[in-house]
Amino acid sequence: MIAGARGLLGQKLVEIFRRESELEIIPCELTAGNGEIIALDITDRQKVLDMVGTLKPSVIINAAAFTDVDRAEVERETAYKVNATAVGYLAEAANIFGAKLVHISTDYVFNGQKGNYDESSLPDPISYYGKTKLAGENLAKAQLDDLTIVRTQVLYGFGVNIKRNFVLWVMDMLSKGEKFSVVKDQIGNPTLADELAFAVLKTVRRNARGVYHVSGFEAMSRLEFAVKIAQVFGYDPSVILPTTSDKINQKAKRPMNSSFICLKAQTELGVSAPPVTDSLSLMKQQMKHAGVLS
């Protein structure tokens, strides 16, 4: 059972599990209900319990989240319901009906003061979004032993009717041919959604428990990432101008360096990640195949 099946990661999870596993996949989404995807509001406890009780999945993967970091500062109640309360409901249902829960979390649980965070690093979120995601982790841990938390960051990729991620935003700006600014002081590990989905499959295959950091292996600034995007997709990188976080209008504080150490996922799960340029090239091929790029 995959919650958040219409999002970028949800689409990749459905695709990879159907292709690479023998499990029957049940995609769920808040606004769905078209036969292919089952409608499920994970913020409604009774609906979650009823759905899990009816379907009795062996694994529940939660890829649903309120991911708009700035909007979370304003719409706090909704952000908490989706990122925390709902995770508790899924964990409760998993515990009652004997399912494993794989929950997707974020680098924003850290303050970003030092970078190179591994699974033993102490969380200290500085945005309300980060606080809700940490609360979701804790609610799941409090109710369930058969739990895997996969933290990731700077997620990007190509999908159908998805929210605009960093790569798609940069490509849109580059296509205009006008100068635009990207921060040089926010550092993280860009992560292709396809590769994250495959890592989640590995956690299920190996019946992994606990927290895993899964991201691309290369840490870089958003500016450096934007330049690589321009180079791979054939745009002029000279239109990308450097700026700093204090000069742009973002409601929420960002962790300046939230880079990950993914050694645990490498050694225990066999997770690997190609260079960012290779991952971007794969995304480019997918877009060409879909007719979005010529």
Backbone bond lengths (Angstrom), bond angles and torsions (degrees), N, CA, C in turn:
res aa  C-N    CA-C-N  psi(-1)  N-CA   C-N-CA  omega(-1)  CA-C   N-CA-C  phi
1 M - - - 1.461 - - 1.523 108.04 -
2 I 1.346 116.35 122.68 1.464 121.68 -176.85 1.518 108.88 -116.39
3 A 1.328 116.95 112.32 1.463 121.96 176.11 1.521 109.42 -86.87
4 G 1.326 116.17 139.65 1.462 120.19 -176.55 1.519 111.63 81.59
5 A 1.336 116.57 36.74 1.466 121.68 -170.21 1.518 113.99 -71.79
6 R 1.329 117.94 -16.49 1.461 119.47 -178.56 1.519 113.17 -93.32
7 G 1.327 117.17 -7.65 1.460 119.91 176.34 1.516 111.21 -76.43
8 L 1.317 116.75 176.11 1.465 121.40 -178.50 1.522 111.43 -57.59
9 L 1.327 117.06 -55.29 1.455 119.53 -178.82 1.518 111.11 -65.67
10 G 1.334 116.89 -40.59 1.459 120.32 178.86 1.516 112.08 -57.33
11 Q 1.328 117.51 -43.41 1.468 121.18 177.89 1.529 111.14 -60.86
12 K 1.317 116.24 -43.15 1.470 120.22 -179.03 1.532 110.89 -68.22
13 L 1.330 117.03 -37.62 1.464 120.23 177.84 1.528 110.84 -62.70
14 V 1.328 116.73 -47.20 1.467 120.34 178.92 1.525 110.19 -58.83
15 E 1.320 116.46 -45.81 1.467 121.87 -178.52 1.527 111.92 -61.87
16 I 1.320 116.84 -48.93 1.467 120.76 -174.58 1.524 111.49 -72.98
17 F 1.338 117.73 -40.45 1.467 119.02 178.97 1.528 111.07 -65.83
18 R 1.329 116.92 -36.97 1.467 118.94 178.07 1.523 111.32 -68.30
19 R 1.315 116.31 -33.86 1.464 119.98 -177.33 1.524 112.45 -82.85
20 E 1.336 116.72 -36.46 1.462 120.08 -167.97 1.528 114.48 -109.72
21 S 1.341 118.58 -7.02 1.463 118.88 -177.05 1.525 110.67 -127.69
22 E 1.330 114.79 166.39 1.458 120.86 178.91 1.527 111.42 -94.80
23 L 1.322 116.74 -0.14 1.455 120.76 -177.46 1.530 111.20 -72.33
24 E 1.321 116.30 144.10 1.461 120.67 170.31 1.519 107.71 -78.79
25 I 1.330 117.32 128.08 1.458 121.88 -174.57 1.523 110.36 -99.94
26 I 1.345 115.47 131.04 1.459 121.43 177.56 1.532 107.67 -117.40
27 P 1.346 118.20 98.25 1.466 120.75 179.40 1.528 110.77 -76.81
28 C 1.344 116.74 134.89 1.466 122.20 178.92 1.524 109.54 -128.10
29 E 1.322 115.26 146.58 1.465 120.36 -179.00 1.519 109.03 -156.85
30 L 1.318 115.96 148.75 1.464 121.46 -176.70 1.531 112.35 -55.54
31 T 1.327 116.89 -49.28 1.465 120.59 -171.48 1.523 113.07 -101.68
32 A 1.320 116.92 13.00 1.466 119.30 -176.73 1.523 110.55 -86.13
33 G 1.313 115.70 -161.51 1.446 121.22 -178.75 1.514 110.63 128.10
34 N 1.334 115.35 32.97 1.462 120.52 -176.46 1.531 112.52 -104.00
35 G 1.310 117.19 17.55 1.461 120.04 -178.91 1.510 111.95 92.74
36 E 1.327 116.54 -49.17 1.461 121.37 178.31 1.533 110.58 -72.93
37 I 1.324 115.77 -38.63 1.462 121.93 -179.67 1.524 108.91 -123.71
38 I 1.327 116.39 130.88 1.467 121.96 -177.55 1.527 109.50 -86.50
39 A 1.321 116.54 136.76 1.461 121.00 177.41 1.527 110.14 -73.92
40 L 1.334 116.76 131.28 1.460 120.93 177.42 1.526 109.68 -153.39
41 D 1.309 115.99 120.80 1.457 121.87 173.98 1.526 107.59 -93.58
42 I 1.342 115.89 103.44 1.469 119.15 -174.75 1.524 112.40 -71.51
43 T 1.354 117.72 -8.97 1.465 119.56 176.95 1.523 111.94 -86.77
44 D 1.338 117.15 0.18 1.461 122.68 177.61 1.534 108.16 -105.24
45 R 1.325 116.48 104.60 1.466 121.22 -173.79 1.522 112.61 -54.92
46 Q 1.330 117.21 -47.43 1.458 119.76 -175.96 1.524 111.37 -65.01
47 K 1.327 116.81 -38.44 1.469 119.56 178.36 1.528 111.19 -65.36
48 V 1.320 116.28 -38.03 1.474 119.95 177.47 1.522 110.15 -64.33
49 L 1.335 116.56 -48.25 1.463 120.24 179.99 1.527 111.17 -61.92
50 D 1.319 117.25 -42.00 1.465 120.81 179.86 1.529 110.90 -64.55
51 M 1.333 116.36 -44.25 1.460 120.23 -177.51 1.524 111.28 -65.21
52 V 1.319 116.50 -48.43 1.465 119.84 -179.11 1.523 110.16 -66.94
53 G 1.321 116.81 -36.96 1.463 120.26 177.63 1.506 112.52 -65.32
54 T 1.324 117.20 -33.95 1.466 121.65 179.27 1.526 111.78 -76.98
55 L 1.334 115.57 -46.45 1.468 120.33 -175.09 1.524 112.45 -80.27
56 K 1.332 116.15 -31.40 1.463 122.75 -176.74 1.537 112.07 46.96
57 P 1.327 117.28 59.07 1.468 119.89 178.88 1.525 111.12 -71.15
58 S 1.318 116.20 151.49 1.463 119.90 174.49 1.523 110.55 -80.36
59 V 1.342 116.20 -26.17 1.470 121.59 -179.41 1.520 108.83 -137.82
60 I 1.329 116.04 135.78 1.463 122.22 171.25 1.521 107.22 -115.41
61 I 1.327 116.54 124.91 1.463 120.70 176.03 1.515 108.25 -110.83
62 N 1.326 116.88 123.26 1.459 120.65 -179.04 1.519 110.82 -102.78
63 A 1.326 115.12 99.76 1.463 121.32 176.09 1.521 111.00 -104.80
64 A 1.332 117.14 8.30 1.463 121.46 179.17 1.521 109.67 -84.96
65 A 1.322 116.73 139.57 1.470 120.07 179.30 1.519 110.22 -164.67
66 F 1.326 115.26 155.28 1.456 123.13 168.61 1.522 105.08 -91.49
67 T 1.338 117.49 102.30 1.467 120.95 -167.73 1.523 114.49 -105.07
68 D 1.330 117.86 -1.50 1.460 119.72 179.06 1.529 108.14 -78.57
69 V 1.325 115.37 100.34 1.469 121.61 -170.85 1.524 111.82 -62.32
70 D 1.326 117.67 -41.84 1.463 120.54 -178.89 1.524 111.33 -73.27
71 R 1.331 117.31 -40.13 1.464 120.45 -179.70 1.525 111.01 -66.20
72 A 1.350 115.88 -28.98 1.462 119.96 179.30 1.527 111.27 -62.63
73 E 1.330 117.67 -27.78 1.458 120.85 178.24 1.525 111.31 -66.62
74 V 1.325 116.76 -26.90 1.466 122.19 -177.33 1.527 110.95 -99.13
75 E 1.334 116.01 -48.30 1.468 121.16 -177.84 1.535 109.60 -93.51
76 R 1.306 114.76 62.38 1.461 120.91 -170.68 1.524 112.95 -66.03
77 E 1.298 116.60 -40.17 1.464 119.51 -177.98 1.523 111.28 -62.91
78 T 1.328 116.08 -45.19 1.471 120.14 179.41 1.521 110.84 -65.38
79 A 1.328 116.95 -44.52 1.467 120.61 -179.91 1.524 110.74 -59.34
80 Y 1.337 116.81 -42.03 1.470 119.74 -179.14 1.527 111.10 -68.23
81 K 1.327 116.57 -40.13 1.460 119.93 179.51 1.523 111.50 -59.01
82 V 1.328 116.19 -45.66 1.466 120.69 -175.82 1.529 111.46 -75.87
83 N 1.335 116.79 -46.23 1.462 120.69 -171.80 1.518 114.65 -85.81
84 A 1.321 117.26 -17.31 1.467 120.15 -177.19 1.526 112.10 -124.75
85 T 1.330 116.68 -67.33 1.465 120.44 -175.77 1.522 111.99 -54.10
86 A 1.330 116.86 -46.57 1.464 120.95 -178.01 1.525 112.24 -63.68
87 V 1.324 116.41 -34.21 1.472 119.88 177.93 1.523 109.93 -65.15
88 G 1.330 115.40 -38.14 1.458 119.56 175.05 1.514 112.05 -62.00
89 Y 1.327 117.48 -39.59 1.466 120.92 177.84 1.531 111.25 -64.09
90 L 1.325 115.98 -43.33 1.472 119.85 179.11 1.527 110.98 -63.90
91 A 1.345 116.29 -40.16 1.463 120.29 178.33 1.521 111.06 -66.34
92 E 1.328 116.62 -40.73 1.466 120.91 177.60 1.531 110.36 -60.81
93 A 1.335 116.04 -46.59 1.463 120.44 179.78 1.528 111.12 -63.69
94 A 1.325 116.23 -41.85 1.465 120.16 178.77 1.526 110.62 -61.78
95 N 1.311 116.77 -39.99 1.459 121.13 179.76 1.528 111.74 -66.68
96 I 1.330 116.44 -43.38 1.464 120.78 -178.55 1.529 111.50 -65.65
97 F 1.333 116.12 -42.29 1.460 119.62 -172.05 1.534 114.24 -104.49
98 G 1.326 116.29 11.11 1.461 120.79 171.49 1.513 115.74 72.47
99 A 1.320 116.86 36.72 1.467 120.77 178.29 1.522 110.91 -103.67
100 K 1.311 115.63 158.33 1.458 122.08 170.96 1.522 107.92 -89.53
101 L 1.335 117.40 141.38 1.461 121.20 176.40 1.522 109.67 -113.47
102 V 1.329 115.54 127.58 1.460 122.06 171.09 1.528 106.59 -112.42
103 H 1.318 115.62 115.81 1.466 120.74 -174.73 1.528 109.83 -113.96
104 I 1.334 115.74 132.54 1.464 120.60 -179.43 1.525 109.48 -92.35
105 S 1.328 116.06 124.84 1.461 121.33 179.33 1.529 109.72 -123.03
106 T 1.313 117.45 -160.83 1.458 120.96 -162.94 1.522 113.94 -145.03
107 D 1.322 115.27 159.79 1.464 121.83 172.96 1.522 112.16 -69.82
108 Y 1.341 117.08 -15.87 1.460 120.10 -177.53 1.531 112.51 -72.19
109 V 1.323 118.12 0.49 1.466 119.57 171.14 1.532 110.72 -75.70
110 F 1.340 117.75 -8.06 1.471 122.16 179.11 1.532 110.21 -106.42
111 N 1.337 115.56 158.50 1.465 118.99 -178.20 1.526 113.04 -83.47
112 G 1.328 117.66 -14.74 1.457 120.72 175.16 1.516 115.04 76.48
113 Q 1.319 117.43 19.26 1.459 119.46 -178.02 1.525 113.22 -80.67
114 K 1.344 116.40 -23.60 1.465 117.52 -174.97 1.522 114.67 -126.94
115 G 1.321 118.66 -26.83 1.455 120.69 -178.27 1.513 112.68 74.89
116 N 1.343 115.19 -178.66 1.470 122.42 -178.90 1.530 111.25 54.50
117 Y 1.320 116.11 50.72 1.456 121.38 -179.19 1.525 110.51 -82.75
118 D 1.335 115.45 132.28 1.459 119.28 170.85 1.525 108.64 -113.00
119 E 1.321 116.27 -173.63 1.462 120.32 -173.08 1.524 113.55 -68.51
120 S 1.318 117.05 -17.98 1.465 120.24 178.99 1.530 112.66 -89.58
121 S 1.329 117.51 -7.10 1.467 121.09 179.97 1.529 110.24 -67.11
122 L 1.313 116.18 142.11 1.468 120.66 -177.41 1.520 110.73 -81.20
123 P 1.325 118.06 125.75 1.461 120.79 176.93 1.529 111.66 -64.63
124 D 1.322 115.73 148.83 1.458 122.22 176.58 1.529 107.73 -160.52
125 P 1.338 117.04 73.01 1.467 120.11 -173.97 1.522 112.38 -66.72
126 I 1.338 116.10 144.91 1.465 121.04 -178.35 1.532 112.01 -114.04
127 S 1.322 117.74 -3.49 1.467 121.65 175.67 1.522 108.65 -119.32
128 Y 1.331 115.70 160.31 1.464 118.15 178.47 1.525 110.80 -66.24
129 Y 1.328 116.69 -35.79 1.467 120.36 175.05 1.525 110.32 -56.31
130 G 1.329 116.86 -49.75 1.455 120.77 179.15 1.514 112.61 -60.15
131 K 1.341 116.13 -37.94 1.467 120.13 178.68 1.523 111.21 -65.89
132 T 1.337 117.38 -39.18 1.468 119.24 178.93 1.522 111.40 -67.98
133 K 1.320 116.89 -36.99 1.463 119.52 179.33 1.525 111.49 -68.38
134 L 1.324 117.04 -38.53 1.460 120.26 176.18 1.523 110.39 -66.40
135 A 1.332 116.96 -39.82 1.462 120.58 177.51 1.528 110.79 -60.93
136 G 1.345 116.48 -39.32 1.459 120.66 176.71 1.515 112.19 -61.77
137 E 1.324 116.77 -43.54 1.466 120.98 176.00 1.525 110.60 -57.19
138 N 1.322 115.20 -47.87 1.469 120.06 -175.41 1.528 112.26 -67.36
139 L 1.327 117.02 -38.42 1.468 120.37 177.77 1.526 110.70 -64.26
140 A 1.325 116.47 -38.02 1.464 119.76 178.04 1.527 110.94 -68.15
141 K 1.324 116.72 -44.29 1.472 121.04 179.93 1.522 111.90 -61.41
142 A 1.319 116.16 -35.10 1.469 120.85 -176.75 1.523 112.53 -69.31
143 Q 1.331 117.12 -21.13 1.457 119.92 -172.58 1.524 114.77 -115.29
144 L 1.322 117.69 -9.81 1.459 118.75 -168.24 1.520 111.51 -146.74
145 D 1.327 116.11 133.83 1.467 121.16 175.26 1.529 111.70 -89.77
146 D 1.340 115.83 -39.28 1.463 119.73 -177.67 1.521 108.65 -82.38
147 L 1.331 114.96 73.94 1.467 122.39 -170.81 1.522 110.21 -133.25
148 T 1.324 115.42 135.58 1.458 121.79 171.49 1.514 108.09 -123.30
149 I 1.321 116.32 125.85 1.463 121.70 175.49 1.522 107.69 -109.17
150 V 1.312 116.23 120.45 1.466 121.73 179.52 1.520 108.07 -109.73
151 R 1.322 116.16 108.68 1.465 120.19 176.57 1.527 109.19 -90.25
152 T 1.323 115.62 137.56 1.457 120.32 179.75 1.519 109.16 -140.64
153 Q 1.336 117.30 -176.79 1.461 120.15 -178.03 1.517 111.74 -163.92
154 V 1.331 115.38 161.03 1.476 124.71 177.79 1.534 109.63 42.39
155 L 1.319 114.96 54.66 1.462 120.60 -175.75 1.526 110.44 -77.13
156 Y 1.324 116.21 134.44 1.457 120.43 179.56 1.517 110.03 -145.86
157 G 1.323 115.60 167.07 1.453 120.67 178.52 1.512 110.92 156.90
158 F 1.318 115.05 -179.20 1.460 121.66 -179.05 1.518 109.56 -114.60
159 G 1.337 116.55 132.71 1.450 121.56 177.97 1.515 110.53 -151.44
160 V 1.310 116.30 -174.11 1.463 122.54 -177.13 1.533 109.85 -95.85
161 N 1.333 115.95 121.96 1.475 121.83 176.55 1.534 112.49 52.01
162 I 1.324 115.96 47.68 1.464 120.82 -178.77 1.526 110.66 -99.27
163 K 1.330 115.73 162.82 1.455 120.10 172.92 1.526 108.74 -65.38
164 R 1.318 115.49 151.24 1.460 119.89 -178.30 1.525 110.42 -72.93
165 N 1.325 116.61 119.84 1.466 120.65 176.37 1.529 109.34 -94.95
166 F 1.324 116.66 179.20 1.465 121.13 -172.32 1.524 111.92 -57.81
167 V 1.324 117.28 -43.21 1.468 120.02 -177.60 1.530 110.64 -64.75
168 L 1.314 117.12 -44.71 1.462 120.21 179.70 1.529 111.28 -64.81
169 W 1.338 116.37 -36.55 1.466 119.97 176.44 1.526 110.89 -64.45
170 V 1.322 116.96 -46.60 1.467 120.70 179.98 1.531 110.58 -62.22
171 M 1.326 117.38 -42.55 1.462 120.62 179.11 1.532 111.04 -62.53
172 D 1.317 116.75 -39.42 1.460 120.80 178.16 1.524 110.53 -63.12
173 M 1.322 116.32 -43.61 1.464 120.45 178.85 1.532 111.03 -66.52
174 L 1.317 117.07 -42.05 1.464 120.89 -179.97 1.524 111.97 -63.93
175 S 1.330 115.53 -35.80 1.467 119.80 -177.48 1.529 112.00 -65.08
176 K 1.324 117.32 -21.64 1.463 121.09 179.43 1.524 111.98 -79.27
177 G 1.350 115.79 -18.67 1.458 119.80 177.71 1.513 114.42 73.19
178 E 1.330 117.17 9.66 1.454 121.21 179.99 1.528 110.60 -103.07
179 K 1.315 116.35 154.91 1.461 120.14 -179.59 1.534 110.35 -68.27
180 F 1.333 115.86 140.79 1.467 120.84 175.54 1.522 108.45 -148.53
181 S 1.324 115.84 161.72 1.460 120.89 -172.42 1.526 112.00 -108.06
182 V 1.331 114.96 144.76 1.466 122.68 176.24 1.530 107.84 -134.72
183 V 1.323 115.58 139.60 1.472 119.00 -175.76 1.536 111.67 -68.87
184 K 1.314 114.76 141.79 1.457 120.92 178.94 1.528 112.28 -103.85
185 D 1.353 116.69 -4.18 1.468 119.96 -174.16 1.527 113.56 -110.43
186 Q 1.345 118.57 7.10 1.467 121.26 172.94 1.524 107.92 -106.98
187 I 1.341 114.90 117.54 1.464 121.13 -172.32 1.521 110.37 -116.19
188 G 1.322 115.77 135.07 1.459 120.91 177.90 1.513 111.23 -161.58
189 N 1.313 116.07 -175.82 1.471 122.64 -178.15 1.526 109.55 -109.64
190 P 1.329 119.06 103.23 1.458 120.24 177.26 1.533 111.21 -57.81
191 T 1.347 115.89 137.44 1.461 121.37 -173.06 1.525 109.97 -131.97
192 L 1.326 116.84 118.76 1.459 121.06 176.70 1.521 109.48 -74.50
193 A 1.319 117.12 129.98 1.464 121.42 -175.23 1.525 112.38 -58.29
194 D 1.318 117.37 -35.77 1.469 120.98 178.74 1.528 111.09 -59.27
195 E 1.343 116.13 -42.35 1.462 121.00 -178.10 1.528 111.25 -71.56
196 L 1.333 116.73 -35.65 1.461 119.95 175.62 1.523 110.55 -64.90
197 A 1.333 116.98 -42.98 1.465 120.61 179.93 1.529 111.04 -61.03
198 F 1.319 117.12 -39.31 1.459 120.59 178.96 1.526 110.49 -66.96
199 A 1.342 117.12 -36.03 1.465 120.68 176.49 1.520 110.79 -65.78
200 V 1.335 117.42 -38.02 1.467 120.82 176.71 1.523 109.88 -62.75
201 L 1.318 117.06 -41.36 1.466 120.68 175.96 1.528 110.54 -57.24
202 K 1.323 116.88 -40.47 1.469 120.33 179.75 1.525 111.68 -65.86
203 T 1.337 117.39 -35.56 1.471 118.56 177.68 1.524 110.35 -64.18
204 V 1.327 116.80 -36.47 1.460 120.72 179.77 1.526 110.71 -71.58
205 R 1.316 116.93 -44.62 1.466 120.94 179.87 1.521 111.85 -58.85
206 R 1.322 116.13 -38.39 1.465 120.72 -175.63 1.528 112.45 -95.17
207 N 1.334 115.60 4.93 1.467 120.74 -179.61 1.525 111.13 50.84
208 A 1.330 115.08 44.81 1.466 120.74 -177.17 1.522 110.59 -71.09
209 R 1.311 115.25 147.96 1.460 121.52 174.80 1.519 109.11 -129.58
210 G 1.333 115.50 153.03 1.455 120.32 177.46 1.517 111.81 103.11
211 V 1.336 114.52 -165.44 1.468 121.57 -175.92 1.523 109.60 -99.28
212 Y 1.330 115.38 136.77 1.469 121.39 176.16 1.525 109.05 -132.29
213 H 1.323 116.01 135.76 1.457 121.01 171.83 1.528 107.62 -94.50
214 V 1.322 115.56 121.58 1.464 121.33 -177.85 1.524 108.64 -130.89
215 S 1.313 116.36 115.65 1.466 121.45 178.87 1.517 107.84 -157.30
216 G 1.331 116.05 178.60 1.448 118.82 167.28 1.519 109.38 -60.49
217 F 1.306 117.30 157.00 1.466 120.20 -175.74 1.527 113.15 -88.08
218 E 1.336 117.78 -11.39 1.463 121.05 -176.59 1.528 110.70 -98.19
219 A 1.324 116.27 120.06 1.463 120.92 174.50 1.518 109.24 -89.38
220 M 1.336 116.48 135.06 1.465 120.58 -179.32 1.513 109.51 -157.80
221 S 1.318 115.76 162.33 1.465 120.07 176.12 1.519 108.98 -75.34
222 R 1.344 115.81 161.28 1.465 119.22 176.10 1.525 110.37 -61.11
223 L 1.329 116.75 -33.22 1.468 120.58 178.11 1.528 110.46 -63.43
224 E 1.328 116.45 -47.61 1.473 119.87 179.03 1.528 110.96 -61.70
225 F 1.311 116.10 -38.97 1.461 120.72 179.01 1.530 110.31 -64.68
226 A 1.322 116.32 -42.87 1.465 120.67 -179.97 1.528 111.11 -61.01
227 V 1.320 116.58 -40.02 1.472 120.33 178.30 1.526 110.48 -63.44
228 K 1.328 117.43 -42.03 1.463 120.77 177.84 1.537 110.71 -63.24
229 I 1.322 116.91 -38.41 1.466 120.77 177.86 1.529 109.47 -60.63
230 A 1.330 116.02 -46.16 1.468 120.56 179.29 1.521 111.01 -59.57
231 Q 1.307 116.75 -44.15 1.464 120.65 -177.88 1.520 112.19 -65.32
232 V 1.337 117.37 -43.82 1.465 120.65 -178.00 1.525 111.30 -68.92
233 F 1.334 117.18 -39.02 1.463 120.42 -175.60 1.530 113.16 -92.38
234 G 1.335 116.25 4.15 1.458 119.82 172.16 1.518 115.71 79.43
235 Y 1.313 117.28 31.88 1.454 121.41 177.05 1.527 110.27 -106.12
236 D 1.319 116.05 167.26 1.456 122.27 179.10 1.525 109.66 -83.68
237 P 1.332 118.68 111.45 1.470 119.91 -178.00 1.520 114.08 -72.82
238 S 1.345 117.57 -10.39 1.462 119.39 -176.67 1.533 112.66 -69.85
239 V 1.341 117.08 -13.68 1.477 119.31 178.31 1.526 111.54 -81.04
240 I 1.345 117.34 -8.37 1.463 121.57 -179.81 1.528 108.75 -88.16
241 L 1.312 116.07 119.51 1.460 121.02 -177.05 1.527 109.99 -107.79
242 P 1.325 117.60 142.56 1.469 120.13 178.79 1.519 111.78 -77.65
243 T 1.323 115.22 143.67 1.456 121.19 171.86 1.521 107.77 -145.17
244 T 1.323 116.44 -179.66 1.467 120.96 179.46 1.529 109.79 -125.00
245 S 1.305 114.82 160.81 1.466 120.80 -172.45 1.524 112.88 -60.46
246 D 1.335 117.06 -31.39 1.463 119.30 -177.87 1.530 112.91 -73.23
247 K 1.327 116.47 -7.93 1.462 120.28 -177.76 1.528 113.54 -103.82
248 I 1.319 116.16 -1.05 1.466 118.52 178.77 1.522 109.34 -116.15
249 N 1.304 115.57 156.96 1.465 120.79 -172.60 1.527 110.48 -93.12
250 Q 1.326 116.38 90.28 1.465 121.62 176.08 1.525 108.37 -121.47
251 K 1.340 116.29 123.71 1.460 120.14 -177.30 1.526 111.89 -63.57
252 A 1.338 115.90 -41.07 1.464 120.79 -174.43 1.522 111.24 -94.21
253 K 1.316 115.80 144.49 1.455 120.58 172.61 1.526 109.67 -70.32
254 R 1.313 116.33 140.90 1.461 122.00 176.22 1.524 110.26 -108.56
255 P 1.333 118.36 144.90 1.465 119.72 170.03 1.532 108.97 -68.27
256 M 1.307 117.36 123.92 1.464 120.47 -173.78 1.528 112.82 -68.16
257 N 1.325 116.31 -39.93 1.468 119.78 176.82 1.521 108.03 -135.40
258 S 1.321 115.54 98.40 1.468 120.19 -178.80 1.524 111.26 -110.29
259 S 1.326 116.41 26.90 1.466 120.89 -177.33 1.523 111.82 -57.09
260 F 1.322 114.99 148.75 1.469 122.47 -175.22 1.521 112.29 -106.83
261 I 1.326 114.20 150.80 1.470 122.56 161.19 1.525 105.89 -103.95
262 C 1.323 116.77 122.12 1.471 121.58 -173.96 1.527 112.23 -109.62
263 L 1.349 116.17 25.52 1.465 120.56 -175.40 1.526 112.48 -60.85
264 K 1.332 117.88 -38.22 1.461 121.21 -179.87 1.528 110.98 -61.67
265 A 1.327 116.36 -45.47 1.470 119.78 178.69 1.524 110.94 -66.19
266 Q 1.328 117.13 -34.95 1.462 120.60 177.82 1.525 111.01 -64.65
267 T 1.326 115.73 -49.94 1.464 119.48 -172.22 1.525 112.84 -78.26
268 E 1.342 117.72 -39.28 1.460 120.03 -175.64 1.523 113.59 -87.38
269 L 1.339 116.50 -30.17 1.464 119.89 -174.62 1.526 113.41 -112.92
270 G 1.326 116.35 -12.05 1.462 118.82 -176.67 1.516 112.76 73.67
271 V 1.332 116.82 26.41 1.465 121.05 -179.76 1.522 109.36 -76.42
272 S 1.314 116.18 135.71 1.459 121.36 175.76 1.519 108.93 -132.55
273 A 1.314 116.19 164.57 1.465 120.37 179.09 1.522 108.89 -144.43
274 P 1.330 117.84 129.50 1.460 120.54 177.58 1.517 110.81 -75.13
275 P 1.328 118.57 172.03 1.463 120.65 174.03 1.528 111.11 -57.66
276 V 1.316 116.33 151.92 1.463 121.05 -178.12 1.526 111.36 -56.21
277 T 1.328 116.81 -39.49 1.468 118.97 -178.48 1.527 111.28 -63.37
278 D 1.334 117.91 -33.89 1.467 120.59 176.81 1.529 110.72 -68.29
279 S 1.328 116.36 -41.23 1.460 120.26 179.14 1.526 111.14 -65.46
280 L 1.323 116.67 -40.78 1.464 120.65 176.37 1.526 110.83 -63.99
281 S 1.316 116.81 -36.85 1.466 120.63 178.35 1.524 111.07 -64.65
282 L 1.342 116.88 -37.01 1.463 120.37 176.51 1.530 110.05 -64.49
283 M 1.327 116.49 -43.93 1.464 120.16 177.12 1.526 110.13 -60.08
284 K 1.308 116.85 -40.66 1.473 121.26 178.70 1.523 110.84 -61.05
285 Q 1.329 117.13 -43.06 1.472 121.46 177.83 1.525 110.97 -61.65
286 Q 1.339 116.75 -41.79 1.465 120.79 178.95 1.525 110.98 -62.26
287 M 1.320 116.89 -40.61 1.454 120.99 -179.81 1.525 111.49 -68.60
288 K 1.312 116.18 -36.80 1.467 119.93 175.80 1.517 110.84 -65.90
289 H 1.320 116.18 -43.07 1.460 121.51 179.78 1.529 111.39 -61.82
290 A 1.344 115.35 -34.63 1.469 120.37 179.35 1.517 112.70 -82.33
291 G 1.334 117.00 -4.05 1.450 120.91 179.43 1.511 114.54 81.33
292 V 1.324 116.69 11.52 1.462 120.62 179.29 1.521 111.38 -80.26
293 L 1.336 115.60 -32.20 1.479 121.65 176.03 1.519 108.65 -116.26
294 S 1.294 115.33 148.52 1.469 119.71 178.22 1.532 109.00 -89.72
